[in-house]
Amino acid sequence: MHHVYILKLANGKFYTGSTPDMKRRLLEHQSGKNISTKDFWPLKLVWYCSFPTRLQARRFENYLKAGSGHAFRNKHLVS
């Protein structure tokens, strides 16, 4: 399985990513090993979803990073 996830950062912004190993990836974010999120602690996992293939996960991740995906995320996935 491959996962798409959304983190809420300390500055109130959201970070969207994908991974085949959700536990490992979240630990990387929380321990500062990810350059994009290391300066925005604390961070919180606010949403994730699993997909059967990497391609499906990456397509949905890319959608969420696009303009219309931001609107969808804000309306349906995060509060």
GUTISE-287337 format. One record per residue (C-alpha): x, y, z; residue in one letter; residue number from 1. Coordinates in steps of 0.02 Angstrom, whole numbers. Example, Ala and Ser with C-alpha at 12.3 -4.5 7.8 and 13.67 -1.06 7.14 Angstrom:
+--------+--------+--------+------+-----+
|     px |     py |     pz | rest |  nr |
+--------+--------+--------+------+-----+
|    615 |   -225 |    390 |    a |   1 |
|    684 |    -53 |    357 |    s |   2 |
+--------+--------+--------+------+-----+
This chain:
+--------+--------+--------+------+-----+
|     px |     py |     pz | rest |  nr |
+--------+--------+--------+------+-----+
|      0 |      0 |      0 |    m |   1 |
|     52 |    179 |    -31 |    h |   2 |
|     -9 |    324 |     74 |    h |   3 |
|    -44 |    508 |     44 |    v |   4 |
|    -39 |    615 |    200 |    y |   5 |
|    -64 |    793 |    259 |    i |   6 |
|     31 |    870 |    404 |    l |   7 |
|    -17 |   1032 |    490 |    k |   8 |
|    140 |   1132 |    529 |    l |   9 |
|    170 |   1249 |    676 |    a |  10 |
|    149 |   1401 |    561 |    n |  11 |
|    -28 |   1344 |    515 |    g |  12 |
|     17 |   1287 |    339 |    k |  13 |
|     -5 |   1111 |    271 |    f |  14 |
|    124 |    990 |    201 |    y |  15 |
|     66 |    853 |     82 |    t |  16 |
|    170 |    699 |     44 |    g |  17 |
|    163 |    515 |     -4 |    s |  18 |
|    255 |    361 |     57 |    t |  19 |
|    246 |    171 |     60 |    p |  20 |
|    290 |    170 |    247 |    d |  21 |
|    183 |    292 |    346 |    m |  22 |
|    260 |    257 |    518 |    k |  23 |
|    438 |    281 |    457 |    r |  24 |
|    395 |    439 |    360 |    r |  25 |
|    304 |    519 |    506 |    l |  26 |
|    452 |    482 |    620 |    l |  27 |
|    568 |    564 |    492 |    e |  28 |
|    461 |    721 |    495 |    h |  29 |
|    450 |    724 |    685 |    q |  30 |
|    637 |    697 |    710 |    s |  31 |
|    689 |    837 |    591 |    g |  32 |
|    757 |    726 |    453 |    k |  33 |
|    645 |    808 |    323 |    n |  34 |
|    715 |    975 |    264 |    i |  35 |
|    543 |   1042 |    214 |    s |  36 |
|    466 |   1021 |    387 |    t |  37 |
|    610 |   1024 |    511 |    k |  38 |
|    589 |   1209 |    553 |    d |  39 |
|    402 |   1198 |    582 |    f |  40 |
|    382 |   1093 |    740 |    w |  41 |
|    271 |   1040 |    814 |    p |  42 |
|    182 |    960 |    670 |    l |  43 |
|     28 |    852 |    671 |    k |  44 |
|    -37 |    717 |    554 |    l |  45 |
|   -212 |    778 |    511 |    v |  46 |
|   -260 |    659 |    369 |    w |  47 |
|   -199 |    510 |    269 |    y |  48 |
|   -268 |    388 |    143 |    c |  49 |
|   -203 |    224 |     72 |    s |  50 |
|   -196 |    176 |   -111 |    f |  51 |
|   -159 |      6 |   -189 |    p |  52 |
|    -26 |     73 |   -309 |    t |  53 |
|    112 |    203 |   -302 |    r |  54 |
|     45 |    284 |   -460 |    l |  55 |
|   -127 |    314 |   -385 |    q |  56 |
|    -50 |    388 |   -228 |    a |  57 |
|     65 |    504 |   -325 |    r |  58 |
|    -77 |    563 |   -437 |    r |  59 |
|   -184 |    607 |   -287 |    f |  60 |
|    -36 |    691 |   -200 |    e |  61 |
|     -6 |    797 |   -355 |    n |  62 |
|   -190 |    843 |   -363 |    y |  63 |
|   -189 |    899 |   -181 |    l |  64 |
|    -38 |   1010 |   -217 |    k |  65 |
|   -128 |   1097 |   -361 |    a |  66 |
|   -245 |   1246 |   -341 |    g |  67 |
|   -408 |   1151 |   -350 |    s |  68 |
|   -334 |   1018 |   -237 |    g |  69 |
|   -301 |   1150 |   -103 |    h |  70 |
|   -485 |   1197 |   -107 |    a |  71 |
|   -536 |   1013 |    -97 |    f |  72 |
|   -415 |    984 |     48 |    r |  73 |
|   -481 |   1134 |    145 |    n |  74 |
|   -663 |   1090 |    117 |    k |  75 |
|   -660 |    901 |    141 |    h |  76 |
|   -499 |    839 |    224 |    l |  77 |
|   -442 |    963 |    358 |    v |  78 |
|   -533 |   1073 |    480 |    s |  79 |
+--------+--------+--------+------+-----+
